[in-house]
Amino acid sequence: MLSAKHMPKGPKGQKRPADVIGNAVHVMKIATGEIAETLTADGKNAAAVALGRKGGLARAKKMSKSARVRIAKQGAAQLWKNRRLATTANGKKKKPER
């Protein structure tokens, strides 16, 4: 018996039916509109995005102000470090990679 750990995943980590026929039925239901795909504009699962937002707020609420400030400073320092590294030898800036 397959456990959840061994279930096939889509390219973005979506759970898919383990058998071929079940997958075909799932695709057909999406194509005919019987079930709706709840994806955001960038292809992420809308429910996962909402949960992530809740988790981030809960984490911030649990932290002390000094911990939040420290993490924010680290993030800002890394952002500006990456932007400085993106500058070419002739002084023109390249678009920073994220």
C-alpha positions in Angstrom: 0.0 0.0 0.0 1.3 3.4 -0.9 1.5 6.0 1.8 1.2 9.8 1.4 5.0 10.0 1.2 5.0 7.8 -1.9 2.1 9.5 -3.8 3.0 11.1 -7.1 3.3 14.9 -7.2 2.8 17.4 -9.9 5.5 19.9 -11.0 4.5 22.3 -8.2 4.1 19.6 -5.6 0.4 19.0 -6.0 -1.0 15.7 -4.9 -2.1 13.5 -7.8 -4.0 10.2 -7.8 -1.6 7.2 -7.7 -3.3 5.2 -10.4 -3.5 6.1 -14.1 -7.3 5.8 -14.4 -7.8 7.9 -11.3 -5.5 10.6 -12.7 -7.3 10.5 -16.0 -10.7 11.0 -14.3 -9.2 13.8 -12.2 -7.9 15.6 -15.4 -11.3 15.1 -17.1 -13.1 16.6 -14.1 -10.8 19.7 -14.2 -11.3 20.0 -18.0 -15.1 19.8 -17.8 -15.3 22.1 -14.9 -16.7 19.6 -12.4 -14.0 20.5 -10.0 -12.2 23.9 -10.0 -8.5 24.4 -9.8 -7.8 26.9 -7.1 -4.5 28.4 -8.3 -3.3 32.0 -7.9 -2.0 34.0 -10.8 1.6 32.6 -10.3 0.4 29.0 -10.3 0.4 28.4 -6.5 -2.4 26.7 -4.6 -4.6 29.5 -3.2 -5.3 27.6 0.1 -1.6 27.1 0.7 -0.9 30.7 0.1 -3.6 31.7 2.6 -2.2 29.3 5.2 1.3 30.6 4.6 0.1 34.1 5.3 -1.5 33.0 8.6 1.6 31.1 9.6 3.8 34.2 8.9 1.5 36.4 11.0 1.4 33.9 13.9 5.2 33.6 13.8 5.6 37.4 13.9 3.2 37.7 16.8 5.1 35.0 18.7 8.5 36.8 18.3 9.8 39.6 20.3 10.3 43.0 18.7 14.1 42.7 18.9 14.0 39.4 17.0 11.7 40.8 14.3 14.1 43.8 13.9 17.1 41.5 13.8 15.5 39.4 11.0 14.4 42.4 9.1 17.9 43.9 9.2 19.4 40.6 8.0 17.0 40.5 5.1 17.7 44.1 4.1 21.5 43.6 4.3 21.2 40.5 2.0 19.0 42.4 -0.4 21.4 45.3 -0.7 24.4 42.9 -0.9 22.8 41.2 -3.9 22.1 44.5 -5.6 25.7 45.7 -5.1 27.0 42.4 -6.5 24.7 42.9 -9.6 26.7 46.1 -10.6 28.9 45.4 -13.6 32.5 46.5 -14.0 31.5 49.6 -16.1 29.2 50.8 -13.4 25.9 50.0 -15.0 23.5 48.0 -12.9 22.0 44.7 -14.1 18.6 43.6 -13.0 19.0 41.8 -9.6 18.2 38.1 -9.5 15.9 36.9 -6.8 
